Structures are given as structure tokens and as C-alpha cells.
Amino acid sequence: MNAILVINSGSSSIKLQVIKMPSETVVASGLIERIGLENSALHLTIKGTKKSKELEIPDHETGLKEITRMLLDKENGVIKNTAEIKAVGHRVVHGGAAFSDTIEVNDAVKESIKELFSLAPLHNPPNYKGIEVAEKIFPEAKQVAVFDTAFHQSIPLKAKKYAIPNEFQDKHGLQVYGFHGISHKYVSEKAGEFLKKKQGKYITIHLGNGCSITATKNGKSIDHSLGFGPVNGLIMGTRSGDIDQSVIFYMIEKLGYTAEEVSEILHKKSGMLGLTGMSDLRDIEEAAEKGDEACQLALEMNAYRIKKYIGAYMAAMNGVDAIVFTAGIGENSDILRELVCRDMEYLGIELEPYKNNIRSKEPRVISKENSRVAVLVVPTNEELEIAKQTYELL
């Protein structure tokens, strides 16, 4: 079997899939969690059967070796030897200005990824570690890097440049890079296929613990809510989203916080967590339904921020063909989708309540038949997108 192994390596976890190409058949999927911590565990699904085990996983290499051993199991495995993995596709969060396309990994590419550690300190280091580990375990496979920022390289200069002295962009690369690009690319293309209109205008809304919204015109990203780093834009699980810069200066100069403390607050203690004391939207929605006013306000604030971006991106593209919700919250929260689309008739957005309440793993339209703008829910599949880009490159 010729297959591509897709790895999404985090600081204490590895998500992976083995995908047979070009049929796009997922033959195995797994998760290694709590790497280097107590109660480490791995979960692997092969041929519809899920196996889980708790064991000590001190580092990424140990975890990936254990998963590989299970994939090679004579009775229940899916590969006979490591040579059957022809390529390993890696999600790399930040490619900076250096990478506008998927690329085969070599020493120069790895060095560039290391140089970008400071721009994505929570993501790029474990992404890099995943590459190093995969090179050891699958020495015959080609290693391929797929960048979250690459899809947003098409954002025009007028949208990606900050109104600060030019030298900060020219010498230090301070500009909009964008994130979740793998997801936004996948769902915008799926929306185009579903509506039979690939050359269209789509606003894709990725709502998970991290959130972002992208304006996509004729298959190209032309604007995006996240910028130089992954903290601005929409309200997220623990991240603030857009905030007046003066608040940051006030916290440092008047309230006595250090820059590091403010960064910690904005990244890990703000967003829905800061507003409600909870970061899981399911808990917040349940509390709001029971009358919790803080949770009700947080949901309204969340939806209001999204609505503002929808209006801005409709202006930027001179209209829109479809609004597309995706990712864990976008796909599952009928409450937030309803709040976002409420009172948007003037812009041609009309939700159909009974369609919005349907749960499905397939792309679907949730707007009324006479709605000028289609509203879709399209489940994202970043692993498949990584496999497709890896296969196309090689």
C-alpha cells in the first residue's frame, strides 16, 4: 500500500492520519496526548476499531514509535513496513514570508522553520520536532511541510500592511500573516464544489478554541482576521481578539503588569474564559440557557464580533455568495450560528431554523431557499487537505 502519513504535532500531543492517495481513503487515525506529562495516552482507530492505552510517553519520538508499532502489527496493522509510507505531510503553523507554497523539507527549510519560532512559539517548535522524529522513523519517506500561513500569502498589500513606519515591515516582517489557512482553503473549495461555483466570493468562519474569518475571492484569500500573531480578530476560547492597543499600554504603565504578564492574559486568560470563567462553549451555552447573564452577554459579544467582520468582508469583496461555518464550534453550535445570522436580512442573509438545527457530517445549506446569500456548514478536514497538497507536490 502506498500511503501518506499526516502529522499535526503540538506541544504535548500528536494528531495523525494514514491516508491512501489518490483515493483519499483514511485507513488509520490516531491521537497521542499528554506527551511528557502524567497519564499519557494514545488512541488509534484502524478499520473502524478504536484502541486506547495509557503508558509513559516522555517525548514525541516515543509516542510516534509506539503508534508506528501498532500500525505495523501483523494481525491488526495497516502497513507491512515503514517503506509503505511514501511521504509524511506535516502541518507547520507559521511560514512567515518565506513560504507561499507546500514544500519538500530539506535542511534549509528546517532552518527557516526554526528562525520563525519567535513568531509562533507555541506551535512551530513542536511542528519542527514532528519533522525531526518522522525523519528518524520513516527514513525512506519524503517529508513535506504544509503551512497554515501559505494560503494567506495572496492577501493584497493594502490589507496585510500595518500603518506603522515602513521599516518595521521591510526589516522585521511585521505584517498580517494569517492562520488556519489549511482549514479555510479546504472549506472554501468544498463550498465552491457544493454550490457548483468555484469562482465565487466566500466568507469562511473557522470557530474552535481558536477562531478566525477569511474573505476568499475566486479561490484566493484576500483578507483575514488573525494577523502577525494568533490573538486578534474574533473572540476565542481564551484569546481576546481585537483590543484597543491603549489597554495594553495602560495595563503595563498604570497597573504594573509586565509585558509577559499582559501577553499571558490576552492569550490564555481572556476571550470566553475571561468573560464567563469557562472556555468550553458547550458549558457556556448550557449556562446561558439557564439564565446566566455573563454567559448570555459573552455569546452576544462573540456573535456581534463575527457579524462586524462579515459586514466588512462583504464590503471588501462587493458582495458574497456564501457564508461558511466550520470547525468544532462552527459545525456544532446551532445557537451561535443563529445569533450570527440574526437580523442580517438587509445583507441578504436569512437562516432557516429547522435546517440550522440538523446535525450532519456532510456539507449542508442552512439558509432559506429565497436567501440571496447562501449559509453553509462545511466540516473541515485539515488532515485530508495536508494529504492532498502533499500528494500534488510529489
LOKOLVO-317488 format. One record per residue (C-alpha): residue in one letter; x, z, y. Coordinates in pm, 1 decimal. Each point is the difference from the previous one (the first is absolute). Example, Ala and Ser with C-alpha at 12.3 -4.5 7.8 and 13.67 -1.06 7.14 Angstrom:
2
+------+----------+----------+----------+
| code |       c1 |       c3 |       c2 |
+------+----------+----------+----------+
|    A |   1230.0 |    780.0 |   -450.0 |
|    S |    137.0 |    -66.0 |    344.0 |
+------+----------+----------+----------+
! end
This chain:
394
+------+----------+----------+----------+
| code |       c1 |       c3 |       c2 |
+------+----------+----------+----------+
|    M |      0.0 |      0.0 |      0.0 |
|    N |    124.7 |    -89.6 |    348.3 |
|    A |   -112.1 |    266.9 |    242.7 |
|    I |     60.7 |    142.0 |    345.7 |
|    L |     38.2 |    372.9 |     48.2 |
|    V |   -134.3 |    116.0 |    336.4 |
|    I |    140.3 |    324.7 |    140.0 |
|    N |   -127.7 |    198.3 |    296.2 |
|    S |    248.9 |    282.4 |     31.1 |
|    G |    -84.3 |    303.3 |    214.7 |
|    S |    195.3 |    312.6 |     83.2 |
|    S |   -134.4 |    189.7 |   -303.9 |
|    S |   -194.1 |   -267.2 |   -188.1 |
|    I |     16.0 |   -347.5 |   -149.0 |
|    K |   -304.8 |   -223.4 |    -42.3 |
|    L |     52.4 |   -300.3 |   -224.3 |
|    Q |   -170.4 |   -286.8 |   -178.1 |
|    V |    113.3 |   -254.5 |   -256.3 |
|    I |   -170.0 |   -329.7 |     84.2 |
|    K |     16.0 |   -317.5 |   -205.0 |
|    M |     31.2 |   -302.5 |    227.8 |
|    P |   -137.1 |   -246.3 |     87.2 |
|    S |   -313.8 |    122.2 |   -177.2 |
|    E |      8.1 |    317.3 |    216.0 |
|    T |    -76.0 |    210.2 |   -309.1 |
|    V |     77.3 |    370.8 |     40.1 |
|    V |    136.3 |    115.5 |   -335.0 |
|    A |    105.6 |    350.2 |    107.3 |
|    S |    -28.1 |    227.8 |    300.6 |
|    G |    154.2 |    337.0 |     64.3 |
|    L |     65.9 |    285.5 |    237.5 |
|    I |    290.1 |    243.4 |      2.1 |
|    E |    -77.1 |    296.4 |    224.6 |
|    R |    168.6 |    312.5 |    131.8 |
|    I |    351.5 |   -133.2 |    -61.9 |
|    G |    252.6 |    280.6 |     53.9 |
|    L |   -278.2 |    259.2 |     20.4 |
|    E |   -174.7 |    236.1 |   -238.5 |
|    N |   -273.9 |   -141.8 |   -225.2 |
|    S |    140.5 |   -352.3 |      3.8 |
|    A |   -220.5 |   -243.8 |   -188.4 |
|    L |    -30.7 |   -362.0 |    -95.4 |
|    H |   -311.6 |   -200.3 |    -75.4 |
|    L |      5.7 |   -338.5 |   -169.5 |
|    T |   -293.3 |   -226.7 |    -87.2 |
|    I |     66.6 |   -264.4 |   -265.3 |
|    K |   -274.2 |   -223.8 |   -140.7 |
|    G |   -264.4 |    221.0 |    153.8 |
|    T |    137.2 |    320.5 |   -150.8 |
|    K |    132.3 |    262.5 |    237.6 |
|    K |    278.0 |    234.9 |   -102.5 |
|    S |    119.1 |    293.4 |    207.7 |
|    K |    276.4 |    248.1 |    -50.5 |
|    E |    160.3 |    279.5 |    195.1 |
|    L |    378.1 |     21.3 |    -20.0 |
|    E |    296.6 |     73.7 |    219.4 |
|    I |     74.9 |   -301.9 |    219.4 |
|    P |    289.5 |     99.5 |    226.8 |
|    D |     51.7 |   -345.4 |    153.4 |
|    H |   -134.4 |   -353.5 |     21.5 |
|    E |    237.2 |   -133.1 |   -265.9 |
|    T |   -121.6 |    252.4 |   -258.8 |
|    G |   -362.8 |    -85.6 |     72.2 |
|    L |     46.0 |   -376.1 |    -18.6 |
|    K |    204.3 |     30.2 |   -321.3 |
|    E |   -279.7 |    201.6 |   -161.3 |
|    I |   -262.7 |   -254.4 |    103.3 |
|    T |    221.5 |   -280.3 |   -132.6 |
|    R |     32.4 |    180.5 |   -332.6 |
|    M |   -380.6 |     10.7 |    -25.6 |
|    L |    -27.9 |   -368.9 |     92.0 |
|    L |    248.2 |    -77.6 |   -280.5 |
|    D |   -180.8 |    210.3 |   -262.5 |
|    K |    -21.7 |   -204.8 |   -322.7 |
|    E |   -360.2 |     93.3 |    -72.4 |
|    N |   -159.7 |     36.8 |    341.5 |
|    G |    238.4 |   -169.7 |    243.6 |
|    V |    -37.9 |   -332.5 |    180.8 |
|    I |    358.3 |   -130.9 |      4.4 |
|    K |    252.8 |    -42.9 |   -281.3 |
|    N |    307.0 |     40.9 |    219.9 |
|    T |     88.6 |     37.1 |    367.8 |
|    A |     93.3 |   -369.1 |     19.7 |
|    E |   -372.1 |    -85.1 |    -14.0 |
|    I |    -26.4 |    134.3 |    354.5 |
|    K |    111.5 |   -309.0 |    188.5 |
|    A |    -28.2 |    151.3 |    346.3 |
|    V |    -65.5 |    331.9 |    170.9 |
|    G |   -199.6 |    -18.3 |    323.1 |
|    H |     56.2 |    291.7 |    238.1 |
|    R |   -218.3 |    107.9 |    289.9 |
|    V |    226.0 |     71.8 |    297.9 |
|    V |   -186.3 |    144.5 |    296.8 |
|    H |    224.5 |    -96.3 |    292.5 |
|    G |    189.1 |   -326.5 |     25.6 |
|    G |     57.8 |     18.1 |    375.1 |
|    A |     74.3 |   -330.9 |    169.5 |
|    A |    238.5 |    -98.6 |   -278.9 |
|    F |   -257.6 |   -100.1 |   -263.3 |
|    S |   -294.6 |   -230.4 |     60.5 |
|    D |    -43.4 |   -103.6 |   -364.1 |
|    T |     24.8 |    129.1 |   -353.7 |
|    I |    363.4 |    -15.9 |   -111.2 |
|    E |    214.1 |     37.8 |   -309.7 |
|    V |    207.0 |    316.0 |     25.2 |
|    N |    378.1 |    -16.6 |     33.8 |
|    D |    257.2 |    236.7 |    148.0 |
|    A |    -61.0 |   -126.5 |    354.0 |
|    V |   -375.9 |     52.5 |    -32.9 |
|    K |     50.8 |    353.3 |   -130.6 |
|    E |    232.6 |     78.8 |    288.9 |
|    S |   -261.6 |   -123.7 |    248.8 |
|    I |   -268.2 |    217.1 |   -162.3 |
|    K |    231.7 |    300.4 |     33.1 |
|    E |     55.8 |    -77.1 |    367.6 |
|    L |   -376.5 |     26.6 |     52.2 |
|    F |    -25.6 |    351.7 |   -147.5 |
|    S |    -39.6 |    149.4 |    348.4 |
|    L |   -304.9 |   -218.4 |     74.1 |
|    A |   -183.9 |    110.0 |   -315.7 |
|    P |    165.7 |    322.8 |   -116.0 |
|    L |   -283.6 |     94.3 |   -235.2 |
|    H |    -25.1 |   -341.5 |   -165.2 |
|    N |    313.0 |   -216.9 |      4.3 |
|    P |    234.9 |    248.9 |   -172.8 |
|    P |   -219.8 |     33.3 |   -312.9 |
|    N |    -70.0 |   -375.5 |      8.8 |
|    Y |    377.2 |    -54.9 |     -6.8 |
|    K |     40.4 |    252.8 |   -282.4 |
|    G |   -256.2 |   -190.6 |   -204.6 |
|    I |    209.7 |   -316.0 |     31.8 |
|    E |    318.0 |    178.9 |   -107.8 |
|    V |   -168.6 |    155.4 |   -303.3 |
|    A |   -165.2 |   -326.8 |   -106.8 |
|    E |    335.4 |   -180.3 |     18.8 |
|    K |    138.2 |    243.0 |   -258.9 |
|    I |   -295.1 |     -6.9 |   -239.0 |
|    F |    -81.3 |   -372.1 |     27.4 |
|    P |    342.4 |   -159.7 |     57.7 |
|    E |   -116.4 |   -347.6 |   -105.7 |
|    A |   -299.5 |     -5.3 |    235.4 |
|    K |      5.0 |   -137.2 |    352.2 |
|    Q |    -75.0 |    266.6 |    259.5 |
|    V |   -233.2 |   -110.8 |    279.4 |
|    A |    -90.8 |    182.6 |    321.2 |
|    V |   -347.7 |    -48.8 |    149.1 |
|    F |    -25.3 |    147.5 |    350.2 |
|    D |   -307.6 |    163.8 |    151.3 |
|    T |    116.3 |   -112.8 |    343.5 |
|    A |     57.4 |   -367.3 |    -92.8 |
|    F |   -363.7 |   -108.7 |     38.7 |
|    H |      3.9 |    120.5 |    359.9 |
|    Q |    304.0 |   -204.4 |    103.7 |
|    S |   -247.0 |   -263.2 |    122.3 |
|    I |   -135.5 |    231.4 |    273.1 |
|    P |     72.7 |   -181.1 |    330.3 |
|    L |    244.4 |    147.7 |    247.5 |
|    K |   -275.6 |     84.0 |    250.7 |
|    A |   -154.8 |    233.9 |   -259.0 |
|    K |    309.8 |    148.6 |   -161.6 |
|    K |    211.1 |     70.1 |    308.3 |
|    Y |    -22.9 |    336.6 |    177.9 |
|    A |     -6.6 |     11.7 |    381.5 |
|    I |    328.9 |    188.0 |     24.8 |
|    P |    341.4 |   -134.0 |    116.2 |
|    N |     94.5 |   -309.5 |   -201.0 |
|    E |    323.2 |    152.5 |   -126.5 |
|    F |   -191.3 |    237.9 |   -226.6 |
|    Q |   -133.0 |   -291.6 |   -201.2 |
|    D |    308.9 |   -218.5 |     31.8 |
|    K |    255.7 |    268.2 |    -91.1 |
|    H |   -199.3 |    256.5 |   -197.1 |
|    G |   -286.7 |   -195.4 |   -154.8 |
|    L |   -278.9 |    204.5 |    158.8 |
|    Q |   -311.8 |   -209.8 |    -61.4 |
|    V |   -312.5 |    -19.7 |   -217.0 |
|    Y |     90.5 |    -49.9 |   -366.8 |
|    G |   -324.4 |     94.6 |   -172.4 |
|    F |    -68.9 |    137.1 |   -347.0 |
|    H |   -237.6 |    -40.0 |   -297.3 |
|    G |     82.0 |   -371.3 |     26.6 |
|    I |    -15.2 |    -57.3 |   -375.6 |
|    S |   -355.5 |    136.0 |     -6.6 |
|    H |   -115.3 |   -182.9 |    314.2 |
|    K |    137.5 |   -331.6 |   -128.4 |
|    Y |   -168.3 |     42.7 |   -338.1 |
|    V |   -346.8 |     92.6 |    128.4 |
|    S |     -5.4 |   -256.9 |    281.2 |
|    E |     77.1 |   -274.5 |   -252.7 |
|    K |   -261.3 |    137.4 |   -240.8 |
|    A |   -256.2 |      5.7 |    280.9 |
|    G |     80.1 |   -362.7 |     80.9 |
|    E |    -42.6 |    -99.7 |   -364.8 |
|    F |   -324.1 |    197.4 |    -31.1 |
|    L |   -150.7 |   -153.4 |    314.7 |
|    K |    151.8 |   -342.2 |    -78.8 |
|    K |    165.4 |      1.7 |    341.0 |
|    K |    375.3 |     48.5 |    -28.0 |
|    Q |     64.0 |   -115.7 |    358.3 |
|    G |   -198.6 |    276.2 |    161.2 |
|    K |     10.3 |    303.3 |    225.2 |
|    Y |     -2.4 |    331.0 |   -187.2 |
|    I |     34.6 |    363.3 |    102.6 |
|    T |    127.2 |    195.9 |   -299.6 |
|    I |    -32.6 |    378.6 |      3.9 |
|    H |    225.2 |    193.2 |   -241.7 |
|    L |   -133.7 |    354.6 |    -24.5 |
|    G |    180.5 |    251.2 |   -220.5 |
|    N |    203.5 |    307.1 |     82.5 |
|    G |    187.7 |   -246.8 |    219.1 |
|    C |   -219.5 |   -240.3 |    199.7 |
|    S |     50.4 |   -324.5 |    186.2 |
|    I |   -191.6 |   -301.6 |    126.0 |
|    T |    123.8 |   -359.0 |     29.4 |
|    A |   -122.8 |   -311.1 |    179.2 |
|    T |     66.8 |   -300.0 |   -226.5 |
|    K |    -48.1 |   -356.4 |    120.5 |
|    N |     44.0 |   -296.4 |   -235.2 |
|    G |    196.2 |    212.9 |   -248.0 |
|    K |    235.7 |    150.7 |    259.5 |
|    S |     11.5 |    353.3 |    138.0 |
|    I |    -34.8 |    -20.3 |    378.5 |
|    D |    -46.5 |    369.5 |     84.5 |
|    H |     15.0 |    334.3 |   -177.1 |
|    S |    -69.6 |    364.5 |     80.5 |
|    L |    316.5 |    160.1 |   -138.5 |
|    G |    314.5 |    -74.1 |    196.5 |
|    F |    363.8 |    105.0 |     -1.2 |
|    G |    -90.3 |    285.3 |   -233.9 |
|    P |   -299.6 |     88.6 |   -217.1 |
|    V |   -167.4 |    260.9 |    224.0 |
|    N |   -195.9 |   -185.8 |    269.4 |
|    G |   -326.6 |   -192.6 |     -5.2 |
|    L |   -289.8 |    133.7 |   -206.6 |
|    I |    -63.8 |    366.4 |    -82.2 |
|    M |    147.2 |     72.7 |   -344.2 |
|    G |      0.3 |    278.8 |   -257.1 |
|    T |    281.5 |    198.1 |    165.1 |
|    R |    122.9 |   -239.9 |    272.6 |
|    S |   -135.2 |      0.7 |    354.4 |
|    G |    -27.8 |   -369.1 |     71.1 |
|    D |      5.4 |   -102.4 |    366.1 |
|    I |     91.9 |    278.7 |    240.5 |
|    D |     93.8 |     18.2 |    368.4 |
|    Q |    381.2 |     24.6 |     19.3 |
|    S |    -38.8 |    267.5 |    268.2 |
|    V |   -136.0 |    234.2 |   -267.2 |
|    I |    332.8 |    -23.4 |   -183.9 |
|    F |    201.4 |     71.7 |    314.6 |
|    Y |   -227.9 |    293.3 |     84.3 |
|    M |     38.6 |    150.2 |   -349.6 |
|    I |    379.6 |    -17.5 |     32.0 |
|    E |     51.0 |     88.0 |    366.2 |
|    K |   -282.2 |    250.5 |     59.3 |
|    L |    -95.0 |    140.6 |   -340.8 |
|    G |    354.7 |     29.5 |   -132.8 |
|    Y |    -25.5 |   -212.6 |   -313.2 |
|    T |    306.8 |   -193.1 |   -112.6 |
|    A |    -18.8 |   -377.2 |    -49.0 |
|    E |     24.7 |     56.4 |   -376.0 |
|    E |   -290.8 |    244.7 |      6.9 |
|    V |   -217.7 |   -240.4 |    198.5 |
|    S |     81.2 |   -278.7 |   -245.9 |
|    E |    -97.6 |    229.7 |   -288.3 |
|    I |   -330.7 |     83.2 |    172.4 |
|    L |    -89.7 |   -362.6 |     73.8 |
|    H |     95.2 |   -124.7 |   -348.6 |
|    K |   -108.2 |    282.7 |   -229.2 |
|    K |   -234.6 |    239.7 |    181.9 |
|    S |   -224.3 |   -225.6 |    208.7 |
|    G |   -267.2 |   -259.8 |    -73.3 |
|    M |   -293.8 |    117.2 |   -209.2 |
|    L |    201.1 |    301.7 |   -116.5 |
|    G |     57.4 |    116.7 |    355.2 |
|    L |   -365.4 |    -54.5 |     93.0 |
|    T |   -160.5 |    159.9 |   -306.0 |
|    G |    260.3 |    189.8 |   -202.2 |
|    M |    -50.2 |   -257.8 |   -278.6 |
|    S |    168.0 |   -334.8 |    -61.7 |
|    D |   -211.3 |   -129.9 |   -291.1 |
|    L |   -287.4 |   -202.5 |    146.6 |
|    R |   -227.0 |     82.4 |   -294.5 |
|    D |     19.0 |    370.6 |     87.6 |
|    I |    -54.1 |    -75.7 |    369.3 |
|    E |   -307.0 |   -215.3 |    -68.1 |
|    E |   -146.6 |    266.9 |   -226.6 |
|    A |     52.8 |    270.0 |    263.3 |
|    A |   -144.5 |   -223.5 |    272.8 |
|    E |   -311.3 |    -57.5 |   -208.1 |
|    K |    -42.5 |    377.3 |    -23.7 |
|    G |     12.4 |     31.8 |    377.0 |
|    D |    367.0 |     66.3 |     77.6 |
|    E |     25.7 |   -109.5 |    363.5 |
|    A |    379.8 |    -42.1 |     -1.2 |
|    C |    -23.6 |   -236.7 |   -297.0 |
|    Q |   -288.9 |   -191.3 |    157.1 |
|    L |    199.8 |    -47.7 |    319.8 |
|    A |    312.3 |   -103.9 |   -193.5 |
|    L |   -194.5 |   -273.6 |   -181.8 |
|    E |   -145.5 |   -123.9 |    328.8 |
|    M |    346.0 |     -3.5 |    161.2 |
|    N |    144.1 |   -186.1 |   -298.7 |
|    A |   -271.0 |   -267.9 |     11.3 |
|    Y |     16.9 |    -26.9 |    380.7 |
|    R |    373.8 |    -74.0 |    -11.0 |
|    I |    -56.1 |   -275.9 |   -258.0 |
|    K |   -283.5 |   -150.0 |    208.9 |
|    K |    229.7 |    -20.0 |    304.4 |
|    Y |    258.1 |   -195.4 |   -196.7 |
|    I |   -264.6 |   -234.0 |   -142.0 |
|    G |   -113.8 |    -80.6 |    354.5 |
|    A |    357.0 |    -54.6 |    116.2 |
|    Y |     86.2 |   -230.1 |   -289.4 |
|    M |   -319.6 |   -202.2 |     40.6 |
|    A |    109.3 |    -56.9 |    358.4 |
|    A |    354.4 |    -90.8 |   -108.4 |
|    M |   -126.8 |   -262.7 |   -247.7 |
|    N |   -302.2 |   -118.5 |    203.0 |
|    G |   -234.0 |    110.9 |   -276.0 |
|    V |     17.2 |     91.7 |   -367.2 |
|    D |   -137.6 |   -136.3 |   -325.9 |
|    A |      7.5 |    324.1 |   -198.2 |
|    I |     80.0 |    369.5 |     14.6 |
|    V |    168.5 |    110.0 |   -324.4 |
|    F |     21.1 |    360.0 |   -123.1 |
|    T |    260.6 |     89.6 |   -263.7 |
|    A |    212.5 |    276.8 |   -159.5 |
|    G |   -122.6 |    332.8 |   -138.1 |
|    I |   -219.9 |    107.4 |    291.9 |
|    G |    -94.8 |   -348.9 |    114.3 |
|    E |   -117.7 |    -93.3 |   -348.6 |
|    N |   -184.0 |    323.2 |    -80.6 |
|    S |   -133.4 |    163.1 |    317.4 |
|    D |   -341.1 |   -148.5 |     75.7 |
|    I |    -36.8 |    272.1 |    267.0 |
|    L |    302.1 |   -108.4 |    205.8 |
|    R |    -82.9 |   -370.0 |    -39.4 |
|    E |   -350.8 |     68.5 |    133.0 |
|    L |    134.4 |    197.0 |    295.9 |
|    V |    245.2 |   -278.3 |     86.5 |
|    C |   -263.4 |   -274.8 |    -13.0 |
|    R |   -276.0 |    196.5 |    174.2 |
|    D |   -114.5 |   -138.6 |    338.6 |
|    M |    214.8 |   -313.3 |    -29.6 |
|    E |   -287.8 |   -252.9 |      5.3 |
|    Y |    111.5 |   -138.9 |    335.6 |
|    L |    323.1 |   -112.1 |   -168.9 |
|    G |   -193.2 |   -153.7 |   -289.7 |
|    I |     76.5 |    277.4 |   -249.5 |
|    E |   -305.9 |    118.9 |   -197.1 |
|    L |     41.2 |    212.1 |   -312.9 |
|    E |   -249.3 |     -9.6 |   -287.4 |
|    P |    -44.3 |    365.7 |   -109.1 |
|    Y |    -85.0 |    -59.8 |   -364.9 |
|    K |    296.7 |   -235.8 |    -42.8 |
|    N |    228.7 |    251.1 |    168.8 |
|    N |   -100.6 |    266.8 |   -253.8 |
|    I |     92.8 |   -210.9 |   -304.8 |
|    R |    326.1 |     90.9 |   -176.2 |
|    S |    195.5 |   -284.0 |   -156.6 |
|    K |    357.0 |    -98.1 |    -80.6 |
|    E |    -72.0 |   -359.8 |    100.2 |
|    P |      6.0 |   -151.3 |    350.8 |
|    R |   -347.0 |     16.8 |    155.3 |
|    V |   -190.3 |    -65.2 |    320.8 |
|    I |   -173.2 |    305.9 |    148.6 |
|    S |   -141.7 |   -159.6 |    315.8 |
|    K |   -349.6 |   -138.9 |     53.1 |
|    E |    -62.4 |   -365.9 |    -83.9 |
|    N |    -56.5 |    -87.7 |    366.4 |
|    S |    304.4 |    194.5 |    124.7 |
|    R |    216.4 |   -237.4 |    207.4 |
|    V |    310.1 |    185.9 |   -120.5 |
|    A |     38.3 |     66.4 |   -372.3 |
|    V |     98.1 |    352.3 |   -102.5 |
|    L |    187.7 |     20.3 |   -331.3 |
|    V |    147.7 |    258.0 |   -231.5 |
|    V |    303.6 |   -145.4 |   -179.3 |
|    P |    195.7 |    228.6 |   -236.4 |
|    T |    370.2 |    -25.5 |     70.9 |
|    N |    260.5 |    -60.8 |   -269.4 |
|    E |    347.1 |     41.2 |    145.7 |
|    E |    166.6 |     -9.2 |   -342.5 |
|    L |   -152.9 |   -338.8 |    -81.4 |
|    E |     99.4 |   -132.9 |    341.8 |
|    I |    359.1 |    114.5 |    -60.9 |
|    A |     -3.9 |   -169.4 |   -342.1 |
|    K |   -135.0 |   -323.5 |    150.2 |
|    Q |    260.8 |     -9.8 |    274.1 |
|    T |    275.9 |     80.2 |   -251.1 |
|    Y |   -118.2 |   -274.8 |   -234.7 |
|    E |    -28.7 |   -255.1 |    283.0 |
|    L |    351.2 |     79.3 |    121.4 |
|    L |    161.4 |    -34.8 |   -341.2 |
+------+----------+----------+----------+
! end
